[in-house]
Amino acid sequence: MRITALENWIIDRTRITQKTQEALLEYQFEKILKTLHYAKEKSKFYQKHFASIDLNQIISFEAFNKLPFTTAEDIKRYMYDFSALSYAQIDRVVTLNTSGTTGDEKRIFFTQEDLEDTIDFFDYGMRCLLEKGDNVLVLLPGPSYGSIGNLLKKALSKTDTTCVVQGVLSDIPKTLETIKENKISCIVGIPMQVLYLSKIAPELFYKHIKKVLLSTDYVPNSLVKALSNEGKCQVFNHYGMTEMGYGGGVECECLDGYHLRENHLYFEIINPKTGELVEDGEYGEVVFTTLNRQAMPLIRYKTGDIARFYTQPCECGSFLRRMQKVIGRIDNLVSIDGCEVHLRDLDEIILDIKEVADFKAEVLEKNVLHVKLILLQNSEIEAVLDKVQERISKHFNNQFKIQLQWQFDDYSSSITNSMIKRKICDFTKGEKR
Ligand SMILES: [Zn+2]
């Protein structure tokens, strides 16, 4: 296995002289201190947030770990107060709205240098999986300026790698044609959409695609297993969110957890209930601090993602630590008659059924889980429904009723769009449909 390309990159960019966690931590702490002072001086939000804190007292990680968190709610509420620079100095503003409700937007600001840092990470992150001769298709937002597709293309141009940016999957025949025409060997895309593509056109997909890099959402193990198709395709996971500057970490060839962008970001895992750090090996919420960000520094930002650090070094031989693949979002669950149902549990049970293109799980009435399945054309409907029913009942010990519905895949964009941010919802508690 090749050692992660992030190792030499991080050593080079940080100029640490020893390949040790301690040396990297020392570098990160120095950057954290600079960020704290910069944020308190320049950003209105952090002026107030840290008003009663004497930053000169922060002389250890122990003291840093007591600083208040920053949340997604803070960004929504105090939007422009987060900017550390004047509007004229901002190069790109990304507006995020996952719920679709007005007033629920987050705005994330970047300078040109912030975007250059992301391009640099993408360049070396992609070297973790690519080899000479690989051609890449990006099925992520783009190619407009500053979009993730645009930044990836710029990153790949540094290694003269052919890169076609097509935007999120919507026109399936066009995507299949692009794969053939450009001899695409690697796809970067949204987990459910890439799986869907492999299910619709398995022959063409596995003839050409040898590697995929999945991004923007957590990735269930069943999805990795189905997509890898008994080793025909290597499935790499990327971890990132816009707040991180799109990129956060990427798996090496061992395909067992991400190495992180530790020269730009400092990661912690905390107990979401107490706010205390958890021990390595324990699950908790991922929290990060930006180390170089100019336009919008974020300090102890709570991601809402659940993951853990591995306690063992990676088999690739790197000294960099490893975060196990994110297992989902803290709030992506419903409670049915006291029984917790996480979307990830259903994903693990359902997604490896090859006839299922996608599904939606909802609670519309008390004690009943409604599952709406999207089935590939020509599926044996009864057999699939029986299988899904049986697997859910068994997993949850028949604790609630299951109502199954189905429709055939009609290749419409409403089907591919619903694969982008999947959520399990409880509409009996006043959530709007
Ligand atoms: Zn590794």
Boltz pocket constraint, residues with backbone or C-beta under 6 A from the ligand:
constraints:
  - pocket:
      binder: B
      contacts: [[A, 2], [A, 3], [A, 4], [A, 252], [A, 253], [A, 254], [A, 257], [A, 259], [A, 314], [A, 315], [A, 316], [A, 317], [A, 318]]
      max_distance: 6.0
